[in-house]
Amino acid sequence: MAPDKFLGQTKYTMSARVYDAISAEWPVYRAGRIAAVEMLRIQPGMKVLDIGCGTGLNLPLVTRKIGPHGVYVGLDRSPEMLEQAQRKASRQELSNVSLLEADAMEVTSDELTHAIDGAAFDAVIATYALSLMREPRAGFEVAVAASRSGARIAVADMQLPNGLARVFAPLARLACYLGGADITARPWTLVEERCVDVEAASLRGGHIQVRAGRVD
Ligand SMILES: C[S@@+](CC[C@H](N)C(=O)[O-])C[C@H]1O[C@@H](n2cnc3c(N)ncnc32)[C@H](O)[C@@H]1O
Protein backbone atom coordinates (compact mmCIF):
# COMPACT_ATOMS: atom_id res chain seq x y z
CA MET A 1 0.00 0.00 0.00
CA ALA A 2 1.38 3.42 -0.89
CA PRO A 3 2.22 5.62 2.12
CA ASP A 4 -0.25 8.32 1.05
CA LYS A 5 -3.04 5.77 1.00
CA PHE A 6 -1.87 4.46 4.34
CA LEU A 7 -1.72 8.00 5.73
CA GLY A 8 -4.37 8.71 8.29
CA GLN A 9 -5.63 5.12 8.35
CA THR A 10 -3.60 4.07 11.37
CA LYS A 11 -6.17 4.36 14.10
CA TYR A 12 -3.90 3.59 17.05
CA THR A 13 -6.47 1.28 18.59
CA MET A 14 -4.90 -2.16 19.06
CA SER A 15 -1.41 -0.68 19.33
CA ALA A 16 -2.23 1.88 22.03
CA ARG A 17 -1.43 -0.43 24.94
CA VAL A 18 1.98 -1.34 23.59
CA TYR A 19 2.78 1.93 21.83
CA ASP A 20 5.27 3.14 24.46
CA ALA A 21 7.15 -0.17 24.32
CA ILE A 22 7.30 -0.59 20.55
CA SER A 23 7.74 3.00 19.36
CA ALA A 24 11.55 3.12 19.70
CA GLU A 25 11.03 5.90 22.24
CA TRP A 26 14.29 5.63 24.16
CA PRO A 27 16.78 4.89 21.37
CA VAL A 28 15.28 7.30 18.86
CA TYR A 29 12.27 9.52 19.49
CA ARG A 30 12.64 10.69 23.06
CA ALA A 31 15.45 13.02 22.03
CA GLY A 32 13.05 14.97 19.81
CA ARG A 33 10.37 15.40 22.44
CA ILE A 34 12.90 16.54 25.04
CA ALA A 35 14.30 19.12 22.62
CA ALA A 36 10.79 20.30 21.73
CA VAL A 37 9.75 20.67 25.38
CA GLU A 38 12.95 22.57 26.21
CA MET A 39 12.47 24.94 23.27
CA LEU A 40 9.01 25.87 24.57
CA ARG A 41 10.63 27.44 27.67
CA ILE A 42 7.64 26.42 29.75
CA GLN A 43 7.15 28.32 33.00
CA PRO A 44 5.12 27.30 36.07
CA GLY A 45 1.43 28.08 35.65
CA MET A 46 1.42 27.92 31.84
CA LYS A 47 -1.38 26.38 29.78
CA VAL A 48 0.06 23.93 27.27
CA LEU A 49 -1.70 22.22 24.36
CA ASP A 50 -0.38 18.89 23.00
CA ILE A 51 -1.74 18.19 19.50
CA GLY A 52 -1.94 14.45 18.75
CA CYS A 53 -0.82 13.71 22.30
CA GLY A 54 -1.13 9.93 21.87
CA THR A 55 -0.35 7.98 25.04
CA GLY A 56 0.91 11.14 26.73
CA LEU A 57 4.65 10.66 26.44
CA ASN A 58 5.01 14.45 26.57
CA LEU A 59 2.67 14.69 29.53
CA PRO A 60 5.16 14.07 32.39
CA LEU A 61 7.77 16.32 30.77
CA VAL A 62 5.27 19.17 30.47
CA THR A 63 3.45 18.76 33.79
CA ARG A 64 6.78 18.75 35.64
CA LYS A 65 7.42 22.22 34.24
CA ILE A 66 3.95 23.79 34.55
CA GLY A 67 3.54 22.63 38.14
CA PRO A 68 0.19 22.35 39.91
CA HIS A 69 -1.10 25.72 38.70
CA GLY A 70 -0.54 25.10 35.00
CA VAL A 71 -2.79 23.10 32.70
CA TYR A 72 -1.90 20.38 30.19
CA VAL A 73 -4.48 19.77 27.46
CA GLY A 74 -3.88 16.75 25.25
CA LEU A 75 -5.89 16.28 22.07
CA ASP A 76 -6.05 13.06 20.09
CA ARG A 77 -8.58 11.36 17.87
CA SER A 78 -7.87 7.89 19.29
CA PRO A 79 -9.77 7.07 22.50
CA GLU A 80 -7.42 4.12 23.09
CA MET A 81 -4.35 6.37 23.02
CA LEU A 82 -6.10 8.87 25.31
CA GLU A 83 -6.89 6.06 27.74
CA GLN A 84 -3.16 5.42 28.08
CA ALA A 85 -2.52 9.14 28.58
CA GLN A 86 -5.22 9.21 31.27
CA ARG A 87 -3.48 6.32 33.02
CA LYS A 88 -0.27 8.33 33.16
CA ALA A 89 -2.11 11.34 34.60
CA SER A 90 -3.93 9.18 37.16
CA ARG A 91 -0.74 7.36 38.22
CA GLN A 92 0.82 10.73 38.97
CA GLU A 93 -2.41 11.98 40.60
CA LEU A 94 -2.44 15.00 38.33
CA SER A 95 -5.62 17.05 38.47
CA ASN A 96 -4.48 19.66 35.95
CA VAL A 97 -4.66 17.39 32.89
CA SER A 98 -7.49 17.58 30.40
CA LEU A 99 -7.75 15.13 27.51
CA LEU A 100 -9.91 15.83 24.46
CA GLU A 101 -10.98 13.26 21.91
CA ALA A 102 -11.20 15.13 18.62
CA ASP A 103 -9.77 15.34 15.13
CA ALA A 104 -7.23 18.15 15.05
CA MET A 105 -8.22 18.96 11.48
CA GLU A 106 -11.84 19.53 12.47
CA VAL A 107 -11.79 20.83 16.03
CA THR A 108 -12.43 24.57 16.52
CA SER A 109 -10.23 26.88 18.55
CA ASP A 110 -13.23 27.52 20.84
CA GLU A 111 -13.48 23.80 21.58
CA LEU A 112 -9.79 23.78 22.46
CA THR A 113 -9.89 26.84 24.70
CA HIS A 114 -13.09 25.59 26.35
CA ALA A 115 -10.81 23.16 28.21
CA ILE A 116 -9.06 26.14 29.83
CA ASP A 117 -12.18 28.21 30.55
CA GLY A 118 -11.87 30.30 27.40
CA ALA A 119 -8.32 31.46 28.07
CA ALA A 120 -5.59 31.15 25.42
CA PHE A 121 -2.70 28.68 25.38
CA ASP A 122 0.82 29.82 26.30
CA ALA A 123 2.52 26.99 24.45
CA VAL A 124 1.73 24.27 21.93
CA ILE A 125 3.62 21.06 21.22
CA ALA A 126 3.12 18.53 18.43
CA THR A 127 5.49 15.56 18.38
CA TYR A 128 5.36 12.96 15.60
CA ALA A 129 1.69 13.77 15.04
CA LEU A 130 1.26 16.38 12.28
CA SER A 131 2.90 14.06 9.74
CA LEU A 132 -0.01 11.65 10.22
CA MET A 133 -2.59 14.24 9.25
CA ARG A 134 -3.86 14.66 5.71
CA GLU A 135 -3.89 18.40 6.34
CA PRO A 136 -1.17 19.19 8.90
CA ARG A 137 -1.68 22.89 8.28
CA ALA A 138 -5.27 22.66 9.59
CA GLY A 139 -4.11 21.00 12.81
CA PHE A 140 -1.33 23.55 13.21
CA GLU A 141 -3.48 26.61 12.46
CA VAL A 142 -6.23 25.71 14.92
CA ALA A 143 -3.56 25.45 17.61
CA VAL A 144 -2.21 28.87 16.65
CA ALA A 145 -5.74 30.29 16.76
CA ALA A 146 -6.18 28.91 20.28
CA SER A 147 -2.92 30.51 21.48
CA ARG A 148 -2.14 33.95 22.81
CA SER A 149 0.11 36.35 20.98
CA GLY A 150 3.66 35.52 22.03
CA ALA A 151 2.88 31.86 22.66
CA ARG A 152 5.59 29.39 21.70
CA ILE A 153 4.95 26.45 19.39
CA ALA A 154 7.22 23.43 18.97
CA VAL A 155 6.97 20.73 16.31
CA ALA A 156 9.10 17.58 16.26
CA ASP A 157 8.65 15.23 13.33
CA MET A 158 10.41 12.85 10.99
CA GLN A 159 12.15 12.79 7.64
CA LEU A 160 14.65 10.45 6.01
CA PRO A 161 18.03 10.56 7.77
CA ASN A 162 20.87 12.27 5.95
CA GLY A 163 24.66 12.01 5.61
CA LEU A 164 26.18 8.76 6.89
CA ALA A 165 22.92 8.01 8.70
CA ARG A 166 21.30 7.42 5.32
CA VAL A 167 22.06 3.72 5.87
CA PHE A 168 19.15 3.81 8.34
CA ALA A 169 16.75 5.17 5.71
CA PRO A 170 14.95 1.83 5.21
CA LEU A 171 14.34 1.59 8.97
CA ALA A 172 13.07 5.18 9.11
CA ARG A 173 10.79 4.52 6.14
CA LEU A 174 9.43 1.38 7.79
CA ALA A 175 8.82 3.14 11.13
CA CYS A 176 6.88 5.93 9.40
CA TYR A 177 4.96 3.51 7.20
CA LEU A 178 3.91 1.38 10.18
CA GLY A 179 2.95 4.48 12.14
CA GLY A 180 0.95 5.90 9.24
CA ALA A 181 3.17 8.98 8.94
CA ASP A 182 4.08 10.73 5.70
CA ILE A 183 7.88 10.92 5.85
CA THR A 184 7.80 13.68 3.21
CA ALA A 185 5.35 15.95 5.09
CA ARG A 186 7.98 18.20 6.80
CA PRO A 187 5.40 19.79 9.15
CA TRP A 188 8.09 21.78 11.02
CA THR A 189 8.13 24.15 8.03
CA LEU A 190 4.81 25.45 9.40
CA VAL A 191 6.72 26.81 12.40
CA GLU A 192 9.26 28.40 10.06
CA GLU A 193 6.45 30.03 8.06
CA ARG A 194 4.24 31.14 10.90
CA CYS A 195 6.55 31.98 13.82
CA VAL A 196 9.38 34.34 14.64
CA ASP A 197 12.62 33.66 16.56
CA VAL A 198 12.64 30.11 15.26
CA GLU A 199 15.05 27.63 16.88
CA ALA A 200 15.99 24.38 15.16
CA ALA A 201 17.47 21.03 16.04
CA SER A 202 18.35 18.11 13.80
CA LEU A 203 18.70 14.83 15.69
CA ARG A 204 19.37 11.14 15.08
CA GLY A 205 21.15 11.66 11.79
CA GLY A 206 18.62 14.24 10.65
CA HIS A 207 15.70 11.79 10.99
CA ILE A 208 14.16 13.97 13.71
CA GLN A 209 13.65 17.65 12.99
CA VAL A 210 12.55 20.03 15.72
CA ARG A 211 11.49 23.64 15.27
CA ALA A 212 10.08 26.04 17.83
CA GLY A 213 9.15 29.66 17.56
CA ARG A 214 6.96 32.44 18.86
CA VAL A 215 3.57 33.37 17.44
CA ASP A 216 3.60 37.07 16.65
C1 LIG B 1 2.85 8.56 16.24
S1 LIG B 1 1.64 9.00 17.41
C2 LIG B 1 2.53 10.25 18.36
C3 LIG B 1 1.90 10.49 19.69
C4 LIG B 1 2.61 11.47 20.60
N1 LIG B 1 2.52 12.82 20.12
C5 LIG B 1 4.06 11.09 20.83
O1 LIG B 1 4.93 11.95 20.66
O2 LIG B 1 4.30 9.94 21.21
C6 LIG B 1 0.53 10.01 16.49
C7 LIG B 1 -0.74 10.35 17.22
O3 LIG B 1 -1.45 11.33 16.44
C8 LIG B 1 -2.83 11.03 16.51
N2 LIG B 1 -3.50 11.63 15.34
C9 LIG B 1 -3.28 11.35 14.04
N3 LIG B 1 -4.07 12.10 13.26
C10 LIG B 1 -4.81 12.87 14.10
C11 LIG B 1 -5.80 13.86 13.90
N4 LIG B 1 -6.20 14.20 12.68
N5 LIG B 1 -6.34 14.46 14.99
C12 LIG B 1 -5.93 14.11 16.24
N6 LIG B 1 -5.01 13.18 16.49
C13 LIG B 1 -4.44 12.57 15.43
C14 LIG B 1 -2.89 9.51 16.53
O4 LIG B 1 -4.11 9.04 17.05
C15 LIG B 1 -1.70 9.18 17.41
O5 LIG B 1 -2.05 9.09 18.76
The ligand as an SDF file (V2000), in Angstrom:
LIG
                    3D

 27 29  0  0  0  0  0  0  0  0999 V2000
    2.8530    8.5650   16.2390 C   0  0  0  0  0  0  0  0  0  0  0  0
    1.6390    9.0030   17.4080 S   0  0  0  0  0  0  0  0  0  0  0  0
    2.5320   10.2520   18.3600 C   0  0  0  0  0  0  0  0  0  0  0  0
    1.9000   10.4880   19.6860 C   0  0  0  0  0  0  0  0  0  0  0  0
    2.6120   11.4730   20.6030 C   0  0  0  0  0  0  0  0  0  0  0  0
    2.5190   12.8210   20.1180 N   0  0  0  0  0  0  0  0  0  0  0  0
    4.0560   11.0890   20.8250 C   0  0  0  0  0  0  0  0  0  0  0  0
    4.9280   11.9470   20.6570 O   0  0  0  0  0  0  0  0  0  0  0  0
    4.3020    9.9380   21.2070 O   0  0  0  0  0  0  0  0  0  0  0  0
    0.5350   10.0070   16.4860 C   0  0  0  0  0  0  0  0  0  0  0  0
   -0.7440   10.3540   17.2180 C   0  0  0  0  0  0  0  0  0  0  0  0
   -1.4480   11.3320   16.4420 O   0  0  0  0  0  0  0  0  0  0  0  0
   -2.8310   11.0310   16.5080 C   0  0  0  0  0  0  0  0  0  0  0  0
   -3.4980   11.6310   15.3430 N   0  0  0  0  0  0  0  0  0  0  0  0
   -3.2810   11.3540   14.0410 C   0  0  0  0  0  0  0  0  0  0  0  0
   -4.0690   12.1040   13.2620 N   0  0  0  0  0  0  0  0  0  0  0  0
   -4.8060   12.8740   14.1010 C   0  0  0  0  0  0  0  0  0  0  0  0
   -5.8010   13.8580   13.9040 C   0  0  0  0  0  0  0  0  0  0  0  0
   -6.1990   14.1960   12.6770 N   0  0  0  0  0  0  0  0  0  0  0  0
   -6.3350   14.4590   14.9860 N   0  0  0  0  0  0  0  0  0  0  0  0
   -5.9350   14.1110   16.2400 C   0  0  0  0  0  0  0  0  0  0  0  0
   -5.0120   13.1850   16.4890 N   0  0  0  0  0  0  0  0  0  0  0  0
   -4.4430   12.5710   15.4300 C   0  0  0  0  0  0  0  0  0  0  0  0
   -2.8870    9.5060   16.5290 C   0  0  0  0  0  0  0  0  0  0  0  0
   -4.1060    9.0400   17.0490 O   0  0  0  0  0  0  0  0  0  0  0  0
   -1.6970    9.1810   17.4110 C   0  0  0  0  0  0  0  0  0  0  0  0
   -2.0490    9.0890   18.7580 O   0  0  0  0  0  0  0  0  0  0  0  0
  1  2  1  0
  2  3  1  0
  2 10  1  0
  3  4  1  0
  4  5  1  0
  5  6  1  0
  5  7  1  0
  7  8  2  0
  7  9  1  0
 10 11  1  0
 11 12  1  0
 11 26  1  0
 12 13  1  0
 13 14  1  0
 13 24  1  0
 14 15  1  0
 14 23  1  0
 15 16  2  0
 16 17  1  0
 17 18  1  0
 17 23  2  0
 18 19  1  0
 18 20  2  0
 20 21  1  0
 21 22  2  0
 22 23  1  0
 24 25  1  0
 24 26  1  0
 26 27  1  0
M  CHG  2   2   1   9  -1
M  END
$$$$
